[in-house]
Amino acid sequence: MTDALFLFAAIADAPIAIRASEIEAVVRLGDIVTVPLVPPHVRGLAALRSRVLTVIDMEARIFGAGNRAGQAKLAVVADLAAHSYGFLVDSVSDITQAPSGIQPIRGRIDPAWAAYASGLVERDGRSHLLLSLADFVAPPGSGALAA
């Protein structure tokens, strides 16, 4: 029944949902070491339990903003294609089931979100944009890695 289990979080004050099956953990990161010549949404590298995470700033990927020094370091940890990533989010509110499941997007959403949101998930009467972490490591403009 993990298909109906979601992590509910926020990026840039927008409510988001991520399938729990994509997530290994949610952690607070320590130091993030910057890496030269990487795209602006790659914040750098961080150590977590004797392994290295590539840290992805999801807000910077969506909106094209540069690195935000000094911001919160709450990360959703996932392994994709045999590599460990930490995806930065502003906050996490819960991990729970969504009885109504995934709904299609109806109406307009901000064009910046259009490439990343694949549906809506309802929680407490509020719609959350459904995101797939694989979309944030795919080359820009390549579309989703995951179906």
N, C-alpha and C positions, 0 to 999 in steps of 0.2 A: 504493500500500500504506500510505498515511498513516492509514487507518482503524484500523490495528493499532498505531500509534505513539502513546505516551502520555508525558506528563510526570508523574513520581511525586514527590509532595511531602507535607508534613504541615501540618495546621492543628489547634491545640489538642491536640497529641500523637496525632491521628488520621491514619492514612495515607490519602491521597487520590490520585486520578488525574484528569488532564484531557487530552482529546484534543489531540494536537500540532497538529492542523489549526486549532484555535481560538486558538493562541498565536503572537504575533509574536516575543517575547523574554522573558528573565528577567533582571532588573536589580536593582542596589542603588540605591535612590532617595536623593537628597540631602534637602534641606529639604522638608517638606510644610507648606504654608500652609493653616491652618484657614479654613473658610468658615462664617460665621454662618448659623443657621437651617436647617441641613441635617440629615437623619437621622443618628443616632449612628454608623451604619456607614460614612458618607462621611467619611473621615479628612480630606480636603481636596484641594488641588491641588499638583502637582509638575511641575517642568520636566524634560523628557527630550529631548535632541537637538533643540532649538528648537521643541518643541511642548509643549502642556500636557496632563497626564494628570489625570483625576479619579481619586483614590485611594480604593479600596473596601477596607475592613477586613472580610475574609471571616469571620473569627471573630466579630466583633461582629454581623454580619448573621445568622449562624447562631444564636448564643446570646443576642442582644439586649444584649450588654455595650456600655458606652460606649467612647469613644476611649481608646486605651492610649498615653499619651505615653511616649516614650523606648524603645519596643520596636523590634525589628529592622525594617528597611525593605526586605525582599526582596520584589520585586513581579513578578508575571506580567503582561506587557503584552499587550493585545489591543485591536483596533478592533472596536467593535460599533455598528451603526447610524450609521456615519460619525463616531463619537466615540472618542477614545483613553482607555483606562482602565489603571490599575495595580491589580492585585488582590493584596493583601498575604497572604503565606504565611509560616509560621515557618521552613520549610526546604525545600530541593529536593534530592532524592537522585539522580535520573537521568531521562533521556529515552530510552526504548527501546521495542521492540516487546513486545507481550503476546501470545504465540502462542495462548493460549486465548481471546483476545478478551474481549468483555464478557459477563458472566454476570448472571442475575437476582439480585436480593437475596433471600436465603432467611433466614428467621428474623427476629428483631427487631433493629432498630437504634434508637439513641437518637432519641426523637421530634424533637429539634431538627434532626437531620440528614435526617429523612424528606422534607421539602419540597425538598431539594437533591440527594440521592443518587438517581441513576437506574439504577444497576447496580453491579456489582463487577468489578474487574480484578485478576487475580492476578499477583504478582511475587515471586519468591524465596520461594514458599510462604506469602505473606501477602496477605490481601485488602485492596484499596484501594477506597474509595468513589469511584465515578465522578461527577464534578461537571461541570456546564456553566456557563461563565462568564456566559452570558446570564441565568441565574437570579439572579445577584447584582446585576443592574442593573434587573431588573423591579420594579415597585411591590410592596411586601409583600402577600402573599396573592393575587397575580394569577396564580400558576403560572408555568411556564417560558415564556420567549419562544421558545426553540428546541425543535424536536421531537426 
